[in-house]
Amino acid sequence: MSDFDIKVDYYAVLGVGSAAGGDEILKAYHALAAKYHPDKHQGNDLEELAREKLTQINAAFAVVGNPSLRARYDAARRGGRASYPPEGGATATPGGRPGADPSRPKNTGLYILLAVAGLLLAFRFIRGWRSLLVVAAVVAALWLVPRAIRYFKR
């Protein structure tokens, strides 16, 4: 069971933007909780509506006010890597869509073509295969290291 409902815009419930900081979220939560608290509406026609609204506000703050839940919620809203159980028991793919592999760049062919062109250009100016292999190793390291770091940070 998921800790949040992806169909609900918790930021809109709290009246803040998705880039809001923790202090802004807390301030909005306190203002809305004070406005819709059932004790303020006790005995009038809005008491039940205030209870429902306060329940929504509390649920929104529970997700958006918690940094780890907020990160999962934001990733789910963006359709990124799923770290939540999808609806209907379906299996989540790493990229949020069937067959997606986030560690593989979209334009692999272009990168290969650029690498080959760079090697040919380097060979024209650098005489000798050893120097060319050093240049190729440096280019490969510059291309692979950031991707490896992002992969292992997940």
N, CA, C and O of each residue as an XYZ file, in Angstrom:
616
protein
N       0.845     -1.181      0.000
C       0.000      0.000      0.000
C       0.888      1.240      0.000
O       1.903      1.286      0.694
N       0.506      2.220     -0.764
C       1.293      3.432     -0.904
C       1.010      4.402      0.237
O      -0.070      4.398      0.828
N       2.010      5.236      0.532
C       1.862      6.235      1.583
C       1.143      7.480      1.086
O       0.788      8.349      1.883
N       0.926      7.576     -0.217
C       0.291      8.757     -0.789
C      -0.500      8.373     -2.018
O      -0.314      7.298     -2.588
N      -1.397      9.279     -2.422
C      -2.211      9.087     -3.622
C      -1.653      9.979     -4.719
O      -1.688     11.203     -4.596
N      -1.148      9.392     -5.772
C      -0.492     10.142     -6.848
C      -1.476     11.056     -7.582
O      -1.064     12.025     -8.219
N      -2.758     10.755     -7.495
C      -3.764     11.560     -8.205
C      -4.071     12.878     -7.500
O      -4.653     13.783     -8.098
N      -3.682     12.988     -6.236
C      -3.959     14.194     -5.456
C      -2.752     15.131     -5.534
O      -1.611     14.710     -5.343
N      -3.022     16.409     -5.819
C      -1.952     17.408     -5.837
C      -1.848     18.013     -4.440
O      -2.565     18.954     -4.099
N      -0.945     17.456     -3.644
C      -0.801     17.900     -2.264
C      -0.299     19.337     -2.161
O      -0.595     20.036     -1.192
N       0.457     19.770     -3.156
C       0.910     21.163     -3.154
C      -0.276     22.121     -3.292
O      -0.329     23.156     -2.628
N      -1.222     21.765     -4.156
C      -2.413     22.604     -4.334
C      -3.274     22.599     -3.076
O      -3.863     23.622     -2.725
N      -3.353     21.467     -2.401
C      -4.133     21.394     -1.161
C      -3.577     22.372     -0.130
O      -4.331     23.034      0.584
N      -2.236     22.454     -0.063
C      -1.610     23.364      0.889
C      -1.487     24.784      0.351
O      -1.188     25.712      1.103
N      -1.716     24.955     -0.951
C      -1.643     26.281     -1.547
C      -0.224     26.784     -1.738
O       0.018     27.990     -1.688
N       0.712     25.878     -1.956
C       2.109     26.257     -2.188
C       2.567     25.670     -3.520
O       1.918     24.780     -4.070
N       3.673     26.167     -4.025
C       4.249     25.633     -5.242
C       5.101     24.415     -4.945
O       5.459     24.164     -3.794
N       5.424     23.662     -5.978
C       6.209     22.447     -5.789
C       7.659     22.738     -5.427
O       8.378     21.844     -4.980
N       8.094     23.982     -5.616
C       9.466     24.365     -5.256
C       9.529     24.989     -3.865
O      10.575     25.498     -3.462
N       8.436     24.956     -3.139
C       8.378     25.589     -1.823
C       9.321     24.897     -0.843
O       9.514     23.682     -0.885
N       9.893     25.700      0.028
C      10.782     25.171      1.053
C      10.000     24.669      2.251
O       8.787     24.854      2.345
N      10.713     24.035      3.160
C      10.083     23.464      4.343
C       9.386     24.489      5.214
O       8.307     24.223      5.744
N       9.996     25.670      5.371
C       9.384     26.714      6.197
C       8.086     27.226      5.588
O       7.107     27.465      6.295
N       8.088     27.392      4.273
C       6.878     27.870      3.584
C       5.752     26.844      3.685
O       4.591     27.204      3.877
N       6.100     25.569      3.554
C       5.098     24.500      3.662
C       4.526     24.466      5.079
O       3.314     24.343      5.260
N       5.400     24.575      6.084
C       4.944     24.558      7.474
C       4.043     25.747      7.776
O       3.031     25.608      8.464
N       4.409     26.906      7.265
C       3.610     28.119      7.480
C       2.225     27.975      6.836
O       1.215     28.335      7.442
N       2.184     27.447      5.602
C       0.902     27.246      4.918
C       0.055     26.220      5.661
O      -1.160     26.382      5.780
N       0.694     25.166      6.162
C      -0.033     24.137      6.908
C      -0.669     24.718      8.166
O      -1.844     24.476      8.445
N       0.107     25.481      8.918
C      -0.422     26.064     10.154
C      -1.567     27.026      9.871
O      -2.558     27.043     10.602
N      -1.440     27.821      8.825
C      -2.497     28.779      8.479
C      -3.784     28.052      8.085
O      -4.872     28.429      8.520
N      -3.659     27.015      7.265
C      -4.849     26.272      6.826
C      -5.447     25.457      7.962
O      -6.669     25.355      8.076
N      -4.597     24.875      8.806
C      -5.103     24.097      9.943
C      -5.873     24.997     10.906
O      -6.897     24.592     11.457
N      -5.384     26.203     11.104
C      -6.102     27.140     11.982
C      -7.416     27.582     11.344
O      -8.425     27.733     12.032
N      -7.400     27.787     10.039
C      -8.602     28.258      9.338
C      -9.698     27.201      9.314
O     -10.872     27.527      9.489
N      -9.331     25.937      9.101
C     -10.325     24.876      8.935
C     -10.467     23.979     10.159
O     -11.079     22.916     10.061
N      -9.925     24.369     11.298
C     -10.037     23.511     12.473
C     -11.510     23.390     12.869
O     -12.213     24.398     12.943
N     -11.983     22.165     13.123
C     -13.411     21.961     13.435
C     -13.883     22.709     14.677
O     -15.068     23.028     14.778
N     -12.993     22.997     15.623
C     -13.414     23.734     16.818
C     -13.878     25.145     16.485
O     -14.717     25.711     17.185
N     -13.328     25.709     15.414
C     -13.753     27.047     14.994
C     -15.144     27.022     14.366
O     -15.858     28.025     14.368
N     -15.516     25.861     13.829
C     -16.801     25.744     13.120
C     -17.785     24.856     13.876
O     -18.751     24.356     13.300
N     -17.533     24.666     15.157
C     -18.381     23.773     15.937
C     -19.791     24.338     16.061
O     -20.002     25.485     16.456
N     -20.747     23.480     15.707
C     -22.145     23.858     15.826
C     -22.719     24.570     14.610
O     -23.919     24.847     14.591
N     -21.926     24.878     13.600
C     -22.506     25.512     12.406
C     -22.489     24.539     11.232
O     -22.034     23.403     11.367
N     -22.981     24.984     10.093
C     -23.147     24.110      8.925
C     -21.819     23.677      8.305
O     -21.784     22.690      7.571
N     -20.750     24.376      8.575
C     -19.464     24.095      7.947
C     -18.591     23.138      8.756
O     -17.452     22.873      8.374
N     -19.110     22.616      9.869
C     -18.298     21.761     10.732
C     -17.820     20.505     10.001
O     -16.638     20.167     10.080
N     -18.699     19.816      9.302
C     -18.324     18.582      8.591
C     -17.370     18.888      7.434
O     -16.416     18.147      7.197
N     -17.631     19.973      6.724
C     -16.744     20.381      5.634
C     -15.351     20.722      6.168
O     -14.339     20.401      5.544
N     -15.314     21.370      7.321
C     -14.034     21.725      7.932
C     -13.269     20.469      8.346
O     -12.048     20.414      8.202
N     -13.973     19.464      8.858
C     -13.309     18.204      9.227
C     -12.694     17.533      7.998
O     -11.556     17.066      8.049
N     -13.444     17.484      6.895
C     -12.936     16.876      5.664
C     -11.728     17.649      5.130
O     -10.731     17.057      4.716
N     -11.834     18.962      5.145
C     -10.747     19.805      4.643
C      -9.495     19.638      5.516
O      -8.381     19.576      4.996
N      -9.676     19.567      6.830
C      -8.540     19.383      7.731
C      -7.889     18.015      7.515
O      -6.668     17.885      7.603
N      -8.693     17.014      7.238
C      -8.144     15.689      6.938
C      -7.276     15.750      5.676
O      -6.190     15.170      5.645
N      -7.743     16.440      4.649
C      -6.953     16.602      3.416
C      -5.663     17.383      3.678
O      -4.602     17.035      3.161
N      -5.763     18.421      4.471
C      -4.589     19.243      4.783
C      -3.557     18.421      5.559
O      -2.361     18.500      5.281
N      -4.021     17.634      6.531
C      -3.112     16.789      7.305
C      -2.434     15.748      6.418
O      -1.238     15.494      6.564
N      -3.194     15.144      5.497
C      -2.611     14.153      4.578
C      -1.576     14.808      3.664
O      -0.518     14.236      3.401
N      -1.889     16.004      3.186
C      -0.955     16.712      2.305
C       0.325     17.063      3.050
O       1.423     16.909      2.514
N       0.185     17.534      4.285
C       1.376     17.899      5.053
C       2.189     16.659      5.428
O       3.416     16.720      5.499
N       1.512     15.541      5.667
C       2.228     14.307      6.007
C       3.148     13.876      4.862
O       4.217     13.315      5.102
N       2.734     14.137      3.623
C       3.545     13.746      2.453
C       4.560     14.831      2.125
O       5.754     14.550      2.023
N       4.099     16.066      1.960
C       4.974     17.151      1.499
C       5.887     17.633      2.624
O       6.975     18.141      2.350
N       5.478     17.487      3.866
C       6.296     17.920      4.990
C       7.398     16.937      5.355
O       8.329     17.298      6.074
N       7.310     15.711      4.878
C       8.320     14.683      5.133
C       9.268     14.630      3.936
O       8.830     14.280      2.840
N      10.546     14.962      4.102
C      11.455     15.028      2.945
C      11.557     13.739      2.128
O      11.609     13.801      0.899
N      11.587     12.575      2.778
C      11.715     11.335      2.006
C      10.421     11.010      1.256
O      10.464     10.584      0.102
N       9.274     11.210      1.907
C       8.002     10.985      1.207
C       7.812     12.001      0.090
O       7.292     11.673     -0.977
N       8.237     13.236      0.339
C       8.116     14.279     -0.680
C       8.943     13.930     -1.912
O       8.487     14.125     -3.038
N      10.145     13.421     -1.709
C      10.998     13.032     -2.839
C      10.349     11.906     -3.640
O      10.361     11.931     -4.870
N       9.784     10.920     -2.946
C       9.102      9.820     -3.644
C       7.868     10.332     -4.392
O       7.606      9.929     -5.525
N       7.122     11.217     -3.745
C       5.916     11.778     -4.362
C       6.272     12.587     -5.610
O       5.629     12.446     -6.651
N       7.298     13.433     -5.503
C       7.720     14.236     -6.651
C       8.204     13.351     -7.804
O       7.907     13.618     -8.969
N       8.950     12.300     -7.466
C       9.422     11.379     -8.506
C       8.251     10.671     -9.172
O       8.248     10.473    -10.387
N       7.269     10.295     -8.385
C       6.096      9.621     -8.949
C       5.294     10.573     -9.831
O       4.770     10.165    -10.867
N       5.196     11.835     -9.427
C       4.461     12.825    -10.234
C       5.167     13.096    -11.553
O       4.517     13.302    -12.578
N       6.496     13.098    -11.530
C       7.258     13.327    -12.758
C       7.282     12.097    -13.645
O       7.689     12.176    -14.804
N       6.852     10.965    -13.117
C       6.899      9.730    -13.899
C       8.298      9.157    -13.909
O       8.647      8.364    -14.783
N       9.095      9.558    -12.941
C      10.469      9.074    -12.862
C      10.515      7.673    -12.301
O       9.532      6.932    -12.335
N      11.675      7.327    -11.787
C      11.868      5.992    -11.239
C      10.865      5.733    -10.133
O      10.766      6.512     -9.185
N      10.137      4.669    -10.244
C       9.066      4.381     -9.301
C       9.626      3.759     -8.029
O      10.260      2.705     -8.065
N       9.384      4.424     -6.909
C       9.767      3.856     -5.631
C       8.517      3.672     -4.784
O       8.575      3.628     -3.555
N       7.407      3.569     -5.458
C       6.134      3.382     -4.797
C       5.431      2.238     -5.491
O       5.716      1.974     -6.659
N       4.519      1.543     -4.818
C       3.813      0.465     -5.502
C       2.812      1.024     -6.500
O       1.937      1.795     -6.106
N       2.905      0.667     -7.780
C       1.960      1.162     -8.767
C       0.576      0.556     -8.569
O       0.414     -0.457     -7.888
N      -0.408      1.194     -9.174
C      -1.786      0.736     -9.044
C      -1.987     -0.607     -9.743
O      -1.318     -0.908    -10.731
N      -2.897     -1.395     -9.232
C      -3.268     -2.647     -9.874
C      -2.227     -3.742     -9.754
O      -2.343     -4.773    -10.417
N      -1.213     -3.546     -8.925
C      -0.205     -4.575     -8.754
C       0.753     -4.703     -9.921
O       1.486     -5.689    -10.006
N       0.767     -3.724    -10.831
C       1.668     -3.787    -11.976
C       3.103     -3.607    -11.510
O       3.355     -2.974    -10.485
N       4.021     -4.153    -12.251
C       5.433     -4.047    -11.911
C       5.970     -2.724    -12.425
O       5.732     -2.354    -13.574
N       6.687     -2.022    -11.583
C       7.262     -0.741    -11.971
C       8.564     -0.960    -12.719
O       9.371     -1.805    -12.331
N       8.773     -0.208    -13.787
C      10.026     -0.262    -14.522
C      10.931      0.848    -14.025
O      10.438      1.830    -13.472
N      12.235      0.725    -14.204
C      13.138      1.735    -13.673
C      12.862      3.139    -14.185
O      13.042      4.096    -13.432
N      12.438      3.303    -15.411
C      12.208      4.635    -15.953
C      10.771      5.088    -15.862
O      10.443      6.181    -16.322
N       9.898      4.273    -15.278
C       8.513      4.647    -15.153
C       7.697      4.302    -16.387
O       6.487      4.527    -16.412
N       8.341      3.760    -17.408
C       7.623      3.341    -18.612
C       8.233      2.029    -19.083
O       9.387      1.745    -18.762
N       7.494      1.223    -19.832
C       7.991     -0.084    -20.238
C       9.285      0.008    -21.037
O       9.409      0.804    -21.967
N      10.236     -0.820    -20.653
C      11.486     -0.930    -21.397
C      12.463      0.203    -21.175
O      13.478      0.269    -21.869
N      12.203      1.093    -20.243
C      13.094      2.229    -20.027
C      14.252      1.818    -19.134
O      14.065      1.094    -18.155
N      15.427      2.273    -19.467
C      16.611      2.019    -18.665
C      17.279      3.355    -18.410
O      17.918      3.895    -19.313
N      17.153      3.913    -17.197
C      17.672      5.256    -16.943
C      19.185      5.363    -17.031
O      19.708      6.467    -17.183
N      19.905      4.248    -16.939
C      21.355      4.322    -17.021
C      21.838      4.414    -18.465
O      23.017      4.669    -18.712
N      20.934      4.207    -19.416
C      21.303      4.262    -20.818
C      20.832      5.589    -21.417
O      19.642      5.900    -21.371
N      21.756      6.374    -21.978
C      21.339      7.658    -22.550
C      20.448      7.476    -23.765
O      20.477      6.435    -24.423
N      19.653      8.500    -24.057
C      18.699      8.417    -25.165
C      19.393      8.406    -26.521
O      18.944      7.727    -27.445
N      20.478      9.151    -26.644
C      21.143      9.303    -27.935
C      22.454      8.528    -27.981
O      23.506      9.103    -28.263
N      22.399      7.248    -27.710
C      23.609      6.435    -27.672
C      24.322      6.459    -29.013
O      25.548      6.565    -29.049
N      23.601      6.365    -30.100
C      24.215      6.379    -31.427
C      24.971      7.659    -31.689
O      26.058      7.636    -32.265
N      24.410      8.768    -31.274
C      25.074     10.055    -31.444
C      26.362     10.112    -30.632
O      27.377     10.617    -31.112
N      26.326      9.597    -29.409
C      27.522      9.580    -28.578
C      28.618      8.711    -29.202
O      29.793      9.077    -29.181
N      28.237      7.588    -29.741
C      29.227      6.703    -30.379
C      29.826      7.387    -31.594
O      31.040      7.344    -31.791
N      28.991      8.017    -32.410
C      29.474      8.728    -33.593
C      30.429      9.853    -33.199
O      31.467     10.030    -33.836
N      30.095     10.604    -32.168
C      30.968     11.674    -31.705
C      32.287     11.125    -31.153
O      33.342     11.728    -31.350
N      32.228      9.994    -30.469
C      33.453      9.394    -29.935
C      34.368      8.932    -31.065
O      35.578      9.153    -31.010
N      33.803      8.295    -32.084
C      34.605      7.840    -33.222
C      35.195      9.033    -33.963
O      36.368      9.015    -34.336
N      34.393     10.063    -34.176
C      34.897     11.265    -34.855
C      36.007     11.918    -34.039
O      37.005     12.377    -34.595
N      35.832     11.960    -32.724
C      36.865     12.521    -31.864
C      38.149     11.713    -31.906
O      39.242     12.280    -31.917
N      38.024     10.398    -31.930
C      39.215      9.550    -32.008
C      39.939      9.726    -33.342
O      41.167      9.790    -33.388
N      39.169      9.804    -34.419
C      39.803     10.009    -35.734
C      40.494     11.368    -35.805
O      41.589     11.491    -36.354
N      39.849     12.370    -35.252
C      40.454     13.701    -35.229
C      41.706     13.707    -34.351
O      42.717     14.313    -34.706
N      41.632     13.036    -33.212
C      42.792     12.959    -32.326
C      43.936     12.217    -33.001
O      45.096     12.604    -32.858
N      43.619     11.153    -33.735
C      44.669     10.378    -34.404
C      45.350     11.207    -35.484
O      46.530     11.010    -35.777
N      44.609     12.125    -36.067
C      45.198     12.977    -37.110
C      46.262     13.909    -36.524
O      47.290     14.172    -37.149
N      45.994     14.399    -35.316
C      46.933     15.327    -34.692
C      47.927     14.642    -33.760
O      49.017     15.161    -33.518
N      47.551     13.483    -33.241
C      48.440     12.756    -32.330
C      48.925     11.522    -33.074
O      48.141     10.629    -33.396
N      50.181     11.481    -33.333
C      50.745     10.346    -34.066
C      51.057      9.218    -33.086
O      51.701      9.425    -32.058
N      50.596      8.052    -33.419
C      50.887      6.878    -32.599
C      49.644      6.358    -31.901
O      48.803      7.122    -31.428
N      49.553      5.050    -31.850
C      48.387      4.394    -31.278
C      48.341      4.516    -29.762
O      47.257      4.572    -29.181
N      49.501      4.559    -29.110
C      49.503      4.666    -27.652
C      48.883      5.989    -27.199
O      48.083      6.024    -26.264
N      49.258      7.052    -27.862
C      48.684      8.359    -27.516
C      47.186      8.364    -27.780
O      46.418      8.935    -27.006
N      46.775      7.736    -28.859
C      45.354      7.654    -29.189
C      44.591      6.868    -28.128
O      43.474      7.242    -27.769
N      45.170      5.797    -27.627
C      44.520      5.003    -26.583
C      44.403      5.794    -25.277
O      43.411      5.655    -24.561
N      45.393      6.611    -24.966
C      45.327      7.447    -23.774
C      44.192      8.455    -23.906
O      43.418      8.658    -22.969
N      44.098      9.086    -25.077
C      43.013     10.045    -25.320
C      41.662      9.330    -25.231
O      40.725      9.864    -24.639
N      41.550      8.149    -25.801
C      40.298      7.380    -25.756
C      39.941      7.018    -24.320
O      38.770      7.080    -23.946
N      40.920      6.642    -23.514
C      40.665      6.294    -22.115
C      40.190      7.508    -21.331
O      39.290      7.395    -20.499
N      40.782      8.664    -21.588
C      40.367      9.889    -20.890
C      38.944     10.266    -21.283
O      38.137     10.616    -20.421
N      38.630     10.200    -22.564
C      37.276     10.515    -23.030
C      36.269      9.543    -22.432
O      35.200      9.957    -21.983
N      36.598      8.261    -22.422
C      35.693      7.260    -21.847
C      35.487      7.509    -20.354
O      34.368      7.391    -19.854
N      36.545      7.849    -19.651
C      36.423      8.113    -18.216
C      35.554      9.336    -17.964
O      34.707      9.328    -17.070
N      35.761     10.384    -18.747
C      34.946     11.591    -18.572
C      33.480     11.330    -18.871
O      32.605     11.979    -18.297
N      33.207     10.406    -19.746
C      31.822     10.096    -20.100
C      31.195      9.121    -19.105
O      30.012      9.241    -18.785
N      31.975      8.158    -18.613
C      31.410      7.108    -17.766
C      31.339      7.470    -16.283
O      30.398      7.059    -15.604
N      32.291      8.215    -15.772
C      32.349      8.471    -14.335
C      31.091      9.174    -13.819
O      30.539      8.720    -12.816
N      30.605     10.253    -14.439
C      29.383     10.874    -13.906
C      28.175      9.942    -13.943
O      27.335      9.977    -13.044
N      28.087      9.120    -14.964
C      26.966      8.177    -15.045
C      27.054      7.110    -13.959
O      26.040      6.717    -13.380
N      28.263      6.647    -13.688
C      28.449      5.656    -12.628
C      28.105      6.261    -11.272
O      27.496      5.594    -10.435
N      28.484      7.501    -11.048
C      28.171      8.165     -9.777
C      26.667      8.293     -9.608
O      26.142      7.998     -8.534
N      25.955      8.730    -10.658
C      24.488      8.840    -10.579
C      23.845      7.495    -10.367
O      22.857      7.391     -9.640
N      24.388      6.444    -10.993
C      23.819      5.107    -10.856
C      23.945      4.613     -9.419
O      22.989      4.066     -8.869
N      25.106      4.798     -8.808
C      25.324      4.278     -7.472
C      24.700      5.151     -6.387
O      24.549      4.692     -5.255
N      24.334      6.388     -6.693
C      23.637      7.238     -5.736
C      22.199      6.796     -5.541
O      21.597      7.099     -4.511
N      21.639      6.091     -6.504
C      20.244      5.629     -6.393
C      20.183      4.598     -5.386
O      19.109      4.059     -5.118
